[in-house]
Amino acid sequence: MILLDTSVMLAALTGPRPLLPELRRRVAAGERMAVPALVLFDWRLGPRTAEELASQEELFPAAAALPFAAEDAALAAELFKQIPPGKTGAMAVAIAACAIRQEAALWTLQPEDFAAIPHLRLA
């Protein structure tokens, strides 16, 4: 399974949508993809058009977002303690913890934000 980061959501579903063809190709090829609730939160922080929200709901319904469970919180806290200060933000670590616990790879366009997180696989 592959979890999407906010950067992928933005590139696939906003503006000229340069990543949408690649996302649709991967889904059509049968790759299992999901969106963590934390990414959905981050995605919805920005100004989104009705069309963008409809596209997100079509591809990744909010009701199907992976929750941020207590186990994810515990793992994120442990991971955050292992990372040198200033290397990555708490939100990135929390998203990474979701991917690690799901045994999923994380698809991001900002791999440098996740480089210091141990045990994380990038897609």
N, C-alpha and C positions, 0 to 999 in steps of 0.2 A: 504494500500500500504506500501511497505517496500523500503526504500532507502538504497543503499549499500555505505559503507565507503571504503576508499582505502585499509584498512587492509583486508577486505573480498575479494576485487578484487585480491590482491596479493596472498592470500591463495588459491583462487579458480583457478587462471589463470597462476601462475608462478611456476617454480620448479616442485616438485612432485605433486602439485595441491591437497593438502589434503581436501580442502573444496569443490571441484568441484562436487563430488557425492551429497552432501547435497544441493548445489545450484541447481543442475539439478532436484533433487527430489522436492524441493520447487516450482520450475517453473512448473514442470509436474503436481503438485498438484493444480495448478491454482493460486498460490500466485502472486499478482502483484508486480513486482519489477522494480526499475528504478535506474539510476545512475545520480547524479547531475553533471553538467558540471565541477564544482570545483573538484569533485572526479576524473573525466576523466582527467582533467589537472594534478592533483597530480599523477595519475596512469602513465600518459605518460612522466612524468619527469624522471622516472627511465629508465634504458636500457631495452627495450622490444624486444623480438624476433618477427620475422614475424608470427610465430605460436601463440604466446601470443596475438598479436594484432588481428589476425584473429579470435581467440576464443572470444575475447572481442567484436569484431564486430558482430559475430554470435549471442551471447547472449544479448549484450547491444550495439546496433549500436550508434556510436557517434552522428549521426543526431537526435537520440531520447533522448539525454541527456537533463535533466531538466536545463533550463537556470538559471543563478543567476540574478534575476530581481531586480529592484530598491527597491521593497518591501522587498525582502530578505536582501538587504544591510541595509535598515533602521532597520529591526528587529534584524539583527546581531549586529549592533552598539548598540542598546538598551540592548540586552542580554549581550554583552561584558562589558558594564558599570556596570552590576549587579554582575559580577563575581569578586571575590577577585583577585588582581594582582598575576600573576604567576600560577593560577590554571589551565588554559587551553589556547591554542593558538588561534589566530584570525581565522585560517583556519578551525579549529574544530568548532568554533562558527558559522562561515559562513555556513558550511555544516549542522550544527544543525538547523540553521534558515530556510534552504531549507526544511528540514524534517518537522519542525513545521508548516510552511506555507502550506505545502502540506497535512497536517494532517496525516503524515506518521510516521511509526516507523523507527528508524535507526538501521541497522544491522552493528555492529562493533565487532572486536575482541579486541578492546582496550577501554572498557567501562570507564576506569579511565580517559581517555582523555575528556570524555563528562559528567562526573559525576556532575560537578558544574553548568551545563547549565540548567536553569529552563525551565519547560514545555516540555522538550524533552522526548519522549518515545523511549526506546531501544527495538529492536526486539530480 
